């Protein structure tokens, strides 16, 4: 899979980690999607902020819906 940008410091909230555990989801899948530019379910504001972040080399946000609906 081709990456759109290099991964730097990776962060996940405790709630996201718990939700992935409860959904039996593999975090690596989401990291792969994130680095390839599939950033999941974002609103227009976050998509615009990510476009600017790509230009500046700053924080890029992603959000995914799990099989549990979380």
PyMOL Python script that loads the backbone (N, CA, C, O; Angstrom):
from pymol import cmd

cmd.read_pdbstr("""\
ATOM      1  N   UNK A   1       0.850  -1.175   0.000  1.00  0.00           N
ATOM      2  CA  UNK A   1       0.000   0.000   0.000  1.00  0.00           C
ATOM      3  C   UNK A   1       0.893   1.235   0.000  1.00  0.00           C
ATOM      4  O   UNK A   1       1.820   1.335   0.804  1.00  0.00           O
ATOM      5  N   UNK A   2       0.619   2.162  -0.888  1.00  0.00           N
ATOM      6  CA  UNK A   2       1.388   3.395  -0.964  1.00  0.00           C
ATOM      7  C   UNK A   2       0.945   4.357   0.135  1.00  0.00           C
ATOM      8  O   UNK A   2      -0.247   4.493   0.410  1.00  0.00           O
ATOM      9  N   UNK A   3       1.910   5.016   0.754  1.00  0.00           N
ATOM     10  CA  UNK A   3       1.577   5.977   1.803  1.00  0.00           C
ATOM     11  C   UNK A   3       1.594   7.393   1.245  1.00  0.00           C
ATOM     12  O   UNK A   3       2.404   7.727   0.380  1.00  0.00           O
ATOM     13  N   UNK A   4       0.692   8.214   1.752  1.00  0.00           N
ATOM     14  CA  UNK A   4       0.578   9.605   1.328  1.00  0.00           C
ATOM     15  C   UNK A   4       1.564  10.487   2.089  1.00  0.00           C
ATOM     16  O   UNK A   4       1.992  11.528   1.591  1.00  0.00           O
ATOM     17  N   UNK A   5       1.914  10.063   3.289  1.00  0.00           N
ATOM     18  CA  UNK A   5       2.810  10.841   4.134  1.00  0.00           C
ATOM     19  C   UNK A   5       3.480   9.885   5.120  1.00  0.00           C
ATOM     20  O   UNK A   5       2.941   8.817   5.408  1.00  0.00           O
ATOM     21  N   UNK A   6       4.657  10.262   5.640  1.00  0.00           N
ATOM     22  CA  UNK A   6       5.318   9.403   6.631  1.00  0.00           C
ATOM     23  C   UNK A   6       4.595   9.488   7.978  1.00  0.00           C
ATOM     24  O   UNK A   6       4.086  10.542   8.359  1.00  0.00           O
ATOM     25  N   UNK A   7       4.563   8.382   8.673  1.00  0.00           N
ATOM     26  CA  UNK A   7       3.991   8.377  10.017  1.00  0.00           C
ATOM     27  C   UNK A   7       5.027   8.916  10.983  1.00  0.00           C
ATOM     28  O   UNK A   7       6.190   8.515  10.959  1.00  0.00           O
ATOM     29  N   UNK A   8       4.599   9.808  11.810  1.00  0.00           N
ATOM     30  CA  UNK A   8       5.469  10.338  12.855  1.00  0.00           C
ATOM     31  C   UNK A   8       5.026   9.739  14.176  1.00  0.00           C
ATOM     32  O   UNK A   8       4.887   8.523  14.310  1.00  0.00           O
ATOM     33  N   UNK A   9       4.810  10.599  15.135  1.00  0.00           N
ATOM     34  CA  UNK A   9       4.328  10.162  16.444  1.00  0.00           C
ATOM     35  C   UNK A   9       2.862   9.749  16.316  1.00  0.00           C
ATOM     36  O   UNK A   9       2.041  10.503  15.794  1.00  0.00           O
ATOM     37  N   UNK A  10       2.543   8.558  16.793  1.00  0.00           N
ATOM     38  CA  UNK A  10       1.188   8.028  16.683  1.00  0.00           C
ATOM     39  C   UNK A  10       0.469   8.141  18.017  1.00  0.00           C
ATOM     40  O   UNK A  10       1.017   7.789  19.061  1.00  0.00           O
ATOM     41  N   UNK A  11      -0.763   8.637  17.974  1.00  0.00           N
ATOM     42  CA  UNK A  11      -1.555   8.811  19.188  1.00  0.00           C
ATOM     43  C   UNK A  11      -2.946   8.237  18.982  1.00  0.00           C
ATOM     44  O   UNK A  11      -3.503   8.315  17.887  1.00  0.00           O
ATOM     45  N   UNK A  12      -3.499   7.665  20.028  1.00  0.00           N
ATOM     46  CA  UNK A  12      -4.892   7.211  20.053  1.00  0.00           C
ATOM     47  C   UNK A  12      -5.421   7.500  21.442  1.00  0.00           C
ATOM     48  O   UNK A  12      -4.708   7.342  22.433  1.00  0.00           O
ATOM     49  N   UNK A  13      -6.660   7.917  21.512  1.00  0.00           N
ATOM     50  CA  UNK A  13      -7.246   8.202  22.821  1.00  0.00           C
ATOM     51  C   UNK A  13      -7.512   6.886  23.547  1.00  0.00           C
ATOM     52  O   UNK A  13      -7.662   5.845  22.907  1.00  0.00           O
ATOM     53  N   UNK A  14      -7.570   6.925  24.872  1.00  0.00           N
ATOM     54  CA  UNK A  14      -7.925   5.707  25.614  1.00  0.00           C
ATOM     55  C   UNK A  14      -9.277   5.144  25.164  1.00  0.00           C
ATOM     56  O   UNK A  14      -9.453   3.927  25.100  1.00  0.00           O
ATOM     57  N   UNK A  15     -10.225   6.024  24.855  1.00  0.00           N
ATOM     58  CA  UNK A  15     -11.533   5.573  24.392  1.00  0.00           C
ATOM     59  C   UNK A  15     -11.442   4.835  23.059  1.00  0.00           C
ATOM     60  O   UNK A  15     -12.127   3.833  22.851  1.00  0.00           O
ATOM     61  N   UNK A  16     -10.595   5.332  22.157  1.00  0.00           N
ATOM     62  CA  UNK A  16     -10.416   4.665  20.862  1.00  0.00           C
ATOM     63  C   UNK A  16      -9.784   3.292  21.052  1.00  0.00           C
ATOM     64  O   UNK A  16     -10.185   2.326  20.402  1.00  0.00           O
ATOM     65  N   UNK A  17      -8.811   3.203  21.928  1.00  0.00           N
ATOM     66  CA  UNK A  17      -8.165   1.908  22.188  1.00  0.00           C
ATOM     67  C   UNK A  17      -9.148   0.913  22.800  1.00  0.00           C
ATOM     68  O   UNK A  17      -9.148  -0.263  22.435  1.00  0.00           O
ATOM     69  N   UNK A  18      -9.981   1.375  23.722  1.00  0.00           N
ATOM     70  CA  UNK A  18     -10.997   0.509  24.330  1.00  0.00           C
ATOM     71  C   UNK A  18     -12.006   0.063  23.282  1.00  0.00           C
ATOM     72  O   UNK A  18     -12.369  -1.112  23.225  1.00  0.00           O
ATOM     73  N   UNK A  19     -12.461   1.004  22.448  1.00  0.00           N
ATOM     74  CA  UNK A  19     -13.444   0.673  21.408  1.00  0.00           C
ATOM     75  C   UNK A  19     -12.887  -0.346  20.423  1.00  0.00           C
ATOM     76  O   UNK A  19     -13.592  -1.272  20.022  1.00  0.00           O
ATOM     77  N   UNK A  20     -11.623  -0.180  20.029  1.00  0.00           N
ATOM     78  CA  UNK A  20     -11.014  -1.153  19.109  1.00  0.00           C
ATOM     79  C   UNK A  20     -10.900  -2.522  19.752  1.00  0.00           C
ATOM     80  O   UNK A  20     -11.115  -3.542  19.098  1.00  0.00           O
ATOM     81  N   UNK A  21     -10.566  -2.545  21.021  1.00  0.00           N
ATOM     82  CA  UNK A  21     -10.473  -3.815  21.740  1.00  0.00           C
ATOM     83  C   UNK A  21     -11.839  -4.495  21.806  1.00  0.00           C
ATOM     84  O   UNK A  21     -11.953  -5.695  21.558  1.00  0.00           O
ATOM     85  N   UNK A  22     -12.865  -3.730  22.139  1.00  0.00           N
ATOM     86  CA  UNK A  22     -14.221  -4.280  22.240  1.00  0.00           C
ATOM     87  C   UNK A  22     -14.746  -4.765  20.894  1.00  0.00           C
ATOM     88  O   UNK A  22     -15.532  -5.711  20.838  1.00  0.00           O
ATOM     89  N   UNK A  23     -14.313  -4.119  19.803  1.00  0.00           N
ATOM     90  CA  UNK A  23     -14.743  -4.504  18.457  1.00  0.00           C
ATOM     91  C   UNK A  23     -13.824  -5.565  17.856  1.00  0.00           C
ATOM     92  O   UNK A  23     -14.035  -6.020  16.732  1.00  0.00           O
ATOM     93  N   UNK A  24     -12.797  -5.952  18.623  1.00  0.00           N
ATOM     94  CA  UNK A  24     -11.803  -6.910  18.131  1.00  0.00           C
ATOM     95  C   UNK A  24     -11.200  -6.424  16.810  1.00  0.00           C
ATOM     96  O   UNK A  24     -10.983  -7.210  15.888  1.00  0.00           O
ATOM     97  N   UNK A  25     -10.933  -5.119  16.736  1.00  0.00           N
ATOM     98  CA  UNK A  25     -10.393  -4.487  15.538  1.00  0.00           C
ATOM     99  C   UNK A  25      -8.872  -4.401  15.633  1.00  0.00           C
ATOM    100  O   UNK A  25      -8.322  -4.170  16.710  1.00  0.00           O
ATOM    101  N   UNK A  26      -8.204  -4.586  14.509  1.00  0.00           N
ATOM    102  CA  UNK A  26      -6.753  -4.517  14.449  1.00  0.00           C
ATOM    103  C   UNK A  26      -6.325  -3.068  14.178  1.00  0.00           C
ATOM    104  O   UNK A  26      -6.619  -2.537  13.107  1.00  0.00           O
ATOM    105  N   UNK A  27      -5.641  -2.423  15.124  1.00  0.00           N
ATOM    106  CA  UNK A  27      -5.218  -1.033  14.923  1.00  0.00           C
ATOM    107  C   UNK A  27      -4.325  -0.858  13.694  1.00  0.00           C
ATOM    108  O   UNK A  27      -4.313   0.220  13.099  1.00  0.00           O
ATOM    109  N   UNK A  28      -3.582  -1.885  13.304  1.00  0.00           N
ATOM    110  CA  UNK A  28      -2.701  -1.784  12.149  1.00  0.00           C
ATOM    111  C   UNK A  28      -3.489  -1.467  10.876  1.00  0.00           C
ATOM    112  O   UNK A  28      -3.008  -0.721  10.023  1.00  0.00           O
ATOM    113  N   UNK A  29      -4.679  -2.021  10.742  1.00  0.00           N
ATOM    114  CA  UNK A  29      -5.524  -1.724   9.581  1.00  0.00           C
ATOM    115  C   UNK A  29      -5.820  -0.232   9.503  1.00  0.00           C
ATOM    116  O   UNK A  29      -5.760   0.361   8.426  1.00  0.00           O
ATOM    117  N   UNK A  30      -6.138   0.369  10.634  1.00  0.00           N
ATOM    118  CA  UNK A  30      -6.450   1.796  10.651  1.00  0.00           C
ATOM    119  C   UNK A  30      -5.209   2.647  10.390  1.00  0.00           C
ATOM    120  O   UNK A  30      -5.296   3.693   9.747  1.00  0.00           O
ATOM    121  N   UNK A  31      -4.059   2.204  10.886  1.00  0.00           N
ATOM    122  CA  UNK A  31      -2.807   2.924  10.597  1.00  0.00           C
ATOM    123  C   UNK A  31      -2.488   2.877   9.109  1.00  0.00           C
ATOM    124  O   UNK A  31      -2.031   3.867   8.538  1.00  0.00           O
ATOM    125  N   UNK A  32      -2.724   1.742   8.485  1.00  0.00           N
ATOM    126  CA  UNK A  32      -2.482   1.603   7.051  1.00  0.00           C
ATOM    127  C   UNK A  32      -3.424   2.531   6.271  1.00  0.00           C
ATOM    128  O   UNK A  32      -2.994   3.225   5.350  1.00  0.00           O
ATOM    129  N   UNK A  33      -4.702   2.536   6.642  1.00  0.00           N
ATOM    130  CA  UNK A  33      -5.659   3.414   5.975  1.00  0.00           C
ATOM    131  C   UNK A  33      -5.261   4.880   6.159  1.00  0.00           C
ATOM    132  O   UNK A  33      -5.282   5.668   5.214  1.00  0.00           O
ATOM    133  N   UNK A  34      -4.900   5.227   7.394  1.00  0.00           N
ATOM    134  CA  UNK A  34      -4.516   6.601   7.720  1.00  0.00           C
ATOM    135  C   UNK A  34      -3.335   7.048   6.858  1.00  0.00           C
ATOM    136  O   UNK A  34      -3.394   8.107   6.233  1.00  0.00           O
ATOM    137  N   UNK A  35      -2.278   6.263   6.819  1.00  0.00           N
ATOM    138  CA  UNK A  35      -1.073   6.664   6.089  1.00  0.00           C
ATOM    139  C   UNK A  35      -1.294   6.696   4.580  1.00  0.00           C
ATOM    140  O   UNK A  35      -0.564   7.380   3.862  1.00  0.00           O
ATOM    141  N   UNK A  36      -2.294   5.963   4.096  1.00  0.00           N
ATOM    142  CA  UNK A  36      -2.610   5.978   2.663  1.00  0.00           C
ATOM    143  C   UNK A  36      -3.537   7.129   2.286  1.00  0.00           C
ATOM    144  O   UNK A  36      -3.835   7.328   1.108  1.00  0.00           O
ATOM    145  N   UNK A  37      -3.997   7.890   3.287  1.00  0.00           N
ATOM    146  CA  UNK A  37      -4.853   9.038   3.017  1.00  0.00           C
ATOM    147  C   UNK A  37      -6.337   8.755   3.139  1.00  0.00           C
ATOM    148  O   UNK A  37      -7.153   9.646   2.904  1.00  0.00           O
ATOM    149  N   UNK A  38      -6.710   7.523   3.505  1.00  0.00           N
ATOM    150  CA  UNK A  38      -8.122   7.206   3.794  1.00  0.00           C
ATOM    151  C   UNK A  38      -8.335   7.562   5.256  1.00  0.00           C
ATOM    152  O   UNK A  38      -8.035   6.764   6.143  1.00  0.00           O
ATOM    153  N   UNK A  39      -8.844   8.742   5.505  1.00  0.00           N
ATOM    154  CA  UNK A  39      -8.909   9.268   6.868  1.00  0.00           C
ATOM    155  C   UNK A  39     -10.247   9.042   7.544  1.00  0.00           C
ATOM    156  O   UNK A  39     -10.491   9.561   8.634  1.00  0.00           O
ATOM    157  N   UNK A  40     -11.117   8.270   6.904  1.00  0.00           N
ATOM    158  CA  UNK A  40     -12.357   7.858   7.545  1.00  0.00           C
ATOM    159  C   UNK A  40     -13.453   8.892   7.493  1.00  0.00           C
ATOM    160  O   UNK A  40     -13.625   9.600   6.501  1.00  0.00           O
ATOM    161  N   UNK A  41     -14.194   8.964   8.590  1.00  0.00           N
ATOM    162  CA  UNK A  41     -15.397   9.805   8.692  1.00  0.00           C
ATOM    163  C   UNK A  41     -15.048  11.143   9.331  1.00  0.00           C
ATOM    164  O   UNK A  41     -15.009  11.263  10.555  1.00  0.00           O
ATOM    165  N   UNK A  42     -14.794  12.150   8.491  1.00  0.00           N
ATOM    166  CA  UNK A  42     -14.438  13.477   8.988  1.00  0.00           C
ATOM    167  C   UNK A  42     -15.422  14.506   8.454  1.00  0.00           C
ATOM    168  O   UNK A  42     -15.971  14.357   7.362  1.00  0.00           O
ATOM    169  N   UNK A  43     -15.637  15.556   9.246  1.00  0.00           N
ATOM    170  CA  UNK A  43     -16.472  16.641   8.763  1.00  0.00           C
ATOM    171  C   UNK A  43     -15.635  17.569   7.874  1.00  0.00           C
ATOM    172  O   UNK A  43     -14.419  17.414   7.762  1.00  0.00           O
ATOM    173  N   UNK A  44     -16.304  18.521   7.256  1.00  0.00           N
ATOM    174  CA  UNK A  44     -15.639  19.429   6.313  1.00  0.00           C
ATOM    175  C   UNK A  44     -14.513  20.202   6.981  1.00  0.00           C
ATOM    176  O   UNK A  44     -13.451  20.383   6.386  1.00  0.00           O
ATOM    177  N   UNK A  45     -14.729  20.657   8.202  1.00  0.00           N
ATOM    178  CA  UNK A  45     -13.704  21.413   8.931  1.00  0.00           C
ATOM    179  C   UNK A  45     -12.437  20.575   9.098  1.00  0.00           C
ATOM    180  O   UNK A  45     -11.337  21.056   8.824  1.00  0.00           O
ATOM    181  N   UNK A  46     -12.583  19.322   9.547  1.00  0.00           N
ATOM    182  CA  UNK A  46     -11.420  18.463   9.756  1.00  0.00           C
ATOM    183  C   UNK A  46     -10.733  18.109   8.437  1.00  0.00           C
ATOM    184  O   UNK A  46      -9.508  17.998   8.394  1.00  0.00           O
ATOM    185  N   UNK A  47     -11.498  17.930   7.366  1.00  0.00           N
ATOM    186  CA  UNK A  47     -10.893  17.643   6.059  1.00  0.00           C
ATOM    187  C   UNK A  47     -10.054  18.826   5.585  1.00  0.00           C
ATOM    188  O   UNK A  47      -8.962  18.640   5.049  1.00  0.00           O
ATOM    189  N   UNK A  48     -10.563  20.042   5.782  1.00  0.00           N
ATOM    190  CA  UNK A  48      -9.801  21.235   5.400  1.00  0.00           C
ATOM    191  C   UNK A  48      -8.552  21.379   6.261  1.00  0.00           C
ATOM    192  O   UNK A  48      -7.483  21.729   5.760  1.00  0.00           O
ATOM    193  N   UNK A  49      -8.690  21.109   7.561  1.00  0.00           N
ATOM    194  CA  UNK A  49      -7.536  21.182   8.460  1.00  0.00           C
ATOM    195  C   UNK A  49      -6.481  20.148   8.051  1.00  0.00           C
ATOM    196  O   UNK A  49      -5.286  20.437   8.109  1.00  0.00           O
ATOM    197  N   UNK A  50      -6.906  18.953   7.641  1.00  0.00           N
ATOM    198  CA  UNK A  50      -5.955  17.931   7.202  1.00  0.00           C
ATOM    199  C   UNK A  50      -5.237  18.348   5.921  1.00  0.00           C
ATOM    200  O   UNK A  50      -4.041  18.097   5.775  1.00  0.00           O
ATOM    201  N   UNK A  51      -5.952  18.978   4.995  1.00  0.00           N
ATOM    202  CA  UNK A  51      -5.316  19.447   3.761  1.00  0.00           C
ATOM    203  C   UNK A  51      -4.216  20.454   4.087  1.00  0.00           C
ATOM    204  O   UNK A  51      -3.132  20.410   3.505  1.00  0.00           O
ATOM    205  N   UNK A  52      -4.497  21.348   5.009  1.00  0.00           N
ATOM    206  CA  UNK A  52      -3.494  22.323   5.446  1.00  0.00           C
ATOM    207  C   UNK A  52      -2.344  21.619   6.177  1.00  0.00           C
ATOM    208  O   UNK A  52      -1.182  21.984   5.997  1.00  0.00           O
ATOM    209  N   UNK A  53      -2.659  20.627   6.990  1.00  0.00           N
ATOM    210  CA  UNK A  53      -1.630  19.885   7.725  1.00  0.00           C
ATOM    211  C   UNK A  53      -0.693  19.151   6.771  1.00  0.00           C
ATOM    212  O   UNK A  53       0.510  19.076   7.022  1.00  0.00           O
ATOM    213  N   UNK A  54      -1.229  18.614   5.686  1.00  0.00           N
ATOM    214  CA  UNK A  54      -0.367  17.961   4.691  1.00  0.00           C
ATOM    215  C   UNK A  54       0.608  18.954   4.083  1.00  0.00           C
ATOM    216  O   UNK A  54       1.772  18.633   3.846  1.00  0.00           O
ATOM    217  N   UNK A  55       0.129  20.149   3.837  1.00  0.00           N
ATOM    218  CA  UNK A  55       0.980  21.190   3.264  1.00  0.00           C
ATOM    219  C   UNK A  55       2.068  21.625   4.246  1.00  0.00           C
ATOM    220  O   UNK A  55       3.210  21.869   3.856  1.00  0.00           O
ATOM    221  N   UNK A  56       1.696  21.720   5.534  1.00  0.00           N
ATOM    222  CA  UNK A  56       2.619  22.219   6.555  1.00  0.00           C
ATOM    223  C   UNK A  56       3.425  21.126   7.254  1.00  0.00           C
ATOM    224  O   UNK A  56       4.409  21.410   7.936  1.00  0.00           O
ATOM    225  N   UNK A  57       3.000  19.876   7.079  1.00  0.00           N
ATOM    226  CA  UNK A  57       3.686  18.784   7.778  1.00  0.00           C
ATOM    227  C   UNK A  57       3.292  18.680   9.238  1.00  0.00           C
ATOM    228  O   UNK A  57       4.099  18.271  10.072  1.00  0.00           O
ATOM    229  N   UNK A  58       2.042  19.052   9.557  1.00  0.00           N
ATOM    230  CA  UNK A  58       1.593  18.991  10.948  1.00  0.00           C
ATOM    231  C   UNK A  58       0.580  17.866  11.154  1.00  0.00           C
ATOM    232  O   UNK A  58       0.454  16.985  10.303  1.00  0.00           O
ATOM    233  N   UNK A  59      -0.136  17.886  12.266  1.00  0.00           N
ATOM    234  CA  UNK A  59      -1.033  16.820  12.709  1.00  0.00           C
ATOM    235  C   UNK A  59      -2.124  16.508  11.691  1.00  0.00           C
ATOM    236  O   UNK A  59      -2.761  17.411  11.149  1.00  0.00           O
ATOM    237  N   UNK A  60      -2.329  15.224  11.442  1.00  0.00           N
ATOM    238  CA  UNK A  60      -3.388  14.765  10.545  1.00  0.00           C
ATOM    239  C   UNK A  60      -4.328  13.881  11.351  1.00  0.00           C
ATOM    240  O   UNK A  60      -3.900  12.923  11.996  1.00  0.00           O
ATOM    241  N   UNK A  61      -5.606  14.211  11.307  1.00  0.00           N
ATOM    242  CA  UNK A  61      -6.631  13.516  12.067  1.00  0.00           C
ATOM    243  C   UNK A  61      -7.328  12.484  11.200  1.00  0.00           C
ATOM    244  O   UNK A  61      -7.571  12.718  10.016  1.00  0.00           O
ATOM    245  N   UNK A  62      -7.648  11.346  11.792  1.00  0.00           N
ATOM    246  CA  UNK A  62      -8.506  10.357  11.134  1.00  0.00           C
ATOM    247  C   UNK A  62      -9.504   9.841  12.154  1.00  0.00           C
ATOM    248  O   UNK A  62      -9.253   9.877  13.358  1.00  0.00           O
ATOM    249  N   UNK A  63     -10.645   9.357  11.658  1.00  0.00           N
ATOM    250  CA  UNK A  63     -11.687   8.809  12.530  1.00  0.00           C
ATOM    251  C   UNK A  63     -12.418   7.733  11.745  1.00  0.00           C
ATOM    252  O   UNK A  63     -12.844   7.963  10.614  1.00  0.00           O
ATOM    253  N   UNK A  64     -12.563   6.559  12.345  1.00  0.00           N
ATOM    254  CA  UNK A  64     -13.149   5.419  11.662  1.00  0.00           C
ATOM    255  C   UNK A  64     -14.316   4.850  12.480  1.00  0.00           C
ATOM    256  O   UNK A  64     -14.302   4.886  13.710  1.00  0.00           O
ATOM    257  N   UNK A  65     -15.307   4.334  11.786  1.00  0.00           N
ATOM    258  CA  UNK A  65     -16.441   3.685  12.436  1.00  0.00           C
ATOM    259  C   UNK A  65     -16.125   2.195  12.525  1.00  0.00           C
ATOM    260  O   UNK A  65     -15.781   1.564  11.525  1.00  0.00           O
ATOM    261  N   UNK A  66     -16.244   1.642  13.724  1.00  0.00           N
ATOM    262  CA  UNK A  66     -15.963   0.221  13.951  1.00  0.00           C
ATOM    263  C   UNK A  66     -17.194  -0.628  13.691  1.00  0.00           C
ATOM    264  O   UNK A  66     -18.299  -0.109  13.533  1.00  0.00           O
ATOM    265  N   UNK A  67     -16.995  -1.927  13.648  1.00  0.00           N
ATOM    266  CA  UNK A  67     -18.099  -2.863  13.406  1.00  0.00           C
ATOM    267  C   UNK A  67     -19.175  -2.777  14.490  1.00  0.00           C
ATOM    268  O   UNK A  67     -20.320  -3.160  14.250  1.00  0.00           O
ATOM    269  N   UNK A  68     -18.826  -2.288  15.660  1.00  0.00           N
ATOM    270  CA  UNK A  68     -19.781  -2.122  16.756  1.00  0.00           C
ATOM    271  C   UNK A  68     -20.571  -0.828  16.639  1.00  0.00           C
ATOM    272  O   UNK A  68     -21.471  -0.572  17.439  1.00  0.00           O
ATOM    273  N   UNK A  69     -20.234  -0.005  15.635  1.00  0.00           N
ATOM    274  CA  UNK A  69     -20.890   1.282  15.455  1.00  0.00           C
ATOM    275  C   UNK A  69     -20.210   2.400  16.208  1.00  0.00           C
ATOM    276  O   UNK A  69     -20.625   3.555  16.119  1.00  0.00           O
ATOM    277  N   UNK A  70     -19.183   2.073  16.939  1.00  0.00           N
ATOM    278  CA  UNK A  70     -18.430   3.099  17.719  1.00  0.00           C
ATOM    279  C   UNK A  70     -17.523   3.887  16.807  1.00  0.00           C
ATOM    280  O   UNK A  70     -16.815   4.785  17.265  1.00  0.00           O
TER     281      UNK A  70
END
""", "prot")
cmd.dss("prot")
cmd.show_as("cartoon", "prot")
cmd.util.cbc("prot")
cmd.orient("prot")
